[in-house]
Amino acid sequence: RLPWITLVIMSILLVCGAFAPLLAPHGPERIRILDAKLAPGEDLSYLLGTDVLGRDMLSRLIYGARTSMLISLVALGTGMAVGTALGLIAGFKTGWPDMLIMRASDAALGFPTILVAMIIVTILGAGIENIILAVALTVWARFARMIRGDVLSIKELDFVTFAKIAGLSMPMIIWRHIFPNTINTLMVITSLQVGQVILLEASLSFLGLGLSPGHPAWGIMVSEGRSVILDVWWLSLLPGVAITVVVLALNFFGDWMRDTLDPKLRRA
């Protein structure tokens, strides 16, 4: 069965990210002091209320979805490309390339992800480009290790042996015979990592190491409402709920893909 609730949540995220300027009723950074601290439902012009500067919460949530989607897709795509390439090389070419790549991935996995990202952003400074670089440098190792495990078993199969006998080069064997058989694993890892990337970006923004203050990002919105959480409770609650729902939906979708694409689980 298709996970309809998860698909609906993911569709809403994608639509908000792609059409944020059309869906947002107000500018996400437009300040109106006279409309500050309006509770959700208090004014129909601001369905989800306003923050301490009078900025529309709904518009900022919609643009926050766009920010999260942009960072997660670009950063995860970069980390996936690098990790997959290194995993294919490490699995097919045993010896010192395998040892070097796997020790580097062990070192990357051995450090806390948030700590590595904090160090990178602190050294290079805030900004979308540096956040994307920090996320990419923390996720590639998971792709490399999982893809390497698949390659180690695939390269022993008969069709790879026949390709070697036929005289095909290593790049051609990897591209035409091995990589297509790792796509299922790649899809599962990617779907599971998207939620973690969104959570990592929100954590950096919450700590003040992500985007600049005032930018419509969910982590920044949670941080801005932290000091007035007892009086203006919706400032932190609404973006916090958005982060939780999106991450859970993406994790459930990853579990569904794993169960669907794995023949052993499908038979069970």
C-alpha positions, 0 to 999 in steps of 0.5 A: 500500500502507498503511504498516502499521508506521507505522500500528501505531506511531501507533496505539500512540502514540494509545492510550498518550496516550488511556488512559495511566492505565489502561495505566501499571502504576505512578504516573509520579511515584511515588518508591521509593528502594529500587527505584532504578536497576533495569535493564530486565528485572531486576524483573518489576514494572518491565519497563523498569527504574526511574530514580535515584528508583525511578520506573517507566520504562514508566509514565513513557514511557506518560505521556510519550506522552500529554504529547507527543500533547496538546502536538502536537495542540493546538499544531499545531491552533492553528498550522494554523488561523491559518496556513491562514486567513492563507494563504487570505487572502493567496492570494485577496486580493492586494496589501498583505494578501498582502505583509504576511502573506508578509513576516511568514511570511518573518520567522518562517521566517527564524529558527531554530524552536528559538531562537524557541521558547526566547525565548518560553518564557524570557519567558513561563515554563515550562508546557504553555500557554506551550509550546503558544503557542511551538510554534504561533507557530513553525509557522503560517508553513509552513501560510500559505505552502503554502496561499497557493501552492495558492490562487494556482492554484485561484482562476484556475480556471473554477468560481471565476470563475463564483462571482465572476460569480454575486456570491458574497462573498469569504468564501463563495468561499473557504469553499465553493470554495477551501478544500475544494481545499486539504485534501489539501495541509493534511493532508500538511503536518500529518502532516509537522509533527507529528513536528517538533512532538514533537521541538521539545517534547522539545528544550525539555524537554531544555534545561530550558525546557519542563515542570517537572522530574520531569514525565513528558515524553520530553525531561525523561527524556533530560535526567535520564539525561544525567549518569548515562548511563554507569551507568544507560544506559536512562534516556536511551536508552529515551525517546530511542528513543521520540522517534526511532521516533515522529518517523520514523513520522510523517515516513514517514506524511507522505511516504506521504500526499503520494505518495497524494494527489498525482495526479502522483506516483500516476500515476508 
